[in-house]
Amino acid sequence: DGEAGARLGGDLATVLGAALVSMPVFALVHRGRRDADAERKGSSFLMGVGDFLVHWFMWAISPVERGLLRLGASPDHMNAAGLTFGLASGVLIGLGRLEAGGWAIALAGVCDILDGRLARAQKVASPYGKFIDSTLDRFVETFAFLGFAVYFAGRPWGPLVVAAGLGGSLLVSYAQARGETVGVSGSGGLMQRAERLVLQILGCLFDPLVCGWLGRPEGTVLFWVLVVMALGALATAVHRTVFIARRLRG
C-alpha cells in the first residue's frame, strides 16, 4: 500500500507539473483564442471565472481526440468507457483507494467530454446521443457517491453529507431537464457537473496527502469537500427551480 501510494503521489505531481507548465504555453501560443466546439456548446466553468481552464483543457486533450477520430472510435465507445471508469471509481473509493478512485472519476469525466466532441466532429450528434450521454452521466455520478457512502458509512455525519451531495447533484440535473421540457433553459449556477467533478477529483487525490501533512485521519479533507459540494449543489438546484418557476409564471 505504501509503494502504491507513493506511485500515485508521484503520478499526481507529474500531472500537476505538466498542467502548470502547459498553461502558459497555451496562453502564449493561442493568445486568447477559444475552443470553437466549447464556444458553440456554451461550456463554462465557475460561472465564467474559470473559462480559461475550459479552453486550456480542450487544447490539452485535443491530441487524444484526434487519435480517437483516426482510430474510428465512436461516441458509444466513449460512453461505455466512461461508464466503466465510473463504476470503477465507486468500487475503489468504497475500498478506501481514494487516489485511484479520483483518477477513475477524472477518466470518466474525460470520456464524457470526448463522446460529445466525437459526435459533433463526426456529425452524428442526435437526440439518442443527448439522452444516453446525460443519463449515463447520472449513473457515473451515482456510482461515485455509492463509493463515498461505503467509505463514510461509519463516520459521524458521513451518510448525511453523502446523501445531501447525491441528492443535490441529481436535483441540479433534474431541474434543468424539467425546465427544458417546458421550454425554459435552467442551465447555469455555481455547482454544475464540471464543478462537482473537479471537487470530487481534487478531494480524492489530495485527501491522503493533506491529511498526512495535517496529522488528521484520512477522509477528513474529502469529507469537507463533499460538504461544500453538497451545499453548493443544493443551492444551485434551488436557484434553478426558482428561476424556471419565475420564467413560467411570467
Secondary structure as UniProt FT lines:
FT   HELIX           2..30
FT   TURN            31..32
FT   HELIX           36..41
FT   HELIX           46..48
FT   TURN            49..50
FT   HELIX           51..60
FT   HELIX           62..71
FT   HELIX           75..94
FT   TURN            95..96
FT   HELIX           98..121
FT   TURN            122..123
FT   HELIX           127..151
FT   TURN            152..154
FT   TURN            156..157
FT   HELIX           158..181
FT   TURN            182..183
FT   HELIX           193..214
FT   TURN            218..219
FT   HELIX           220..249
//
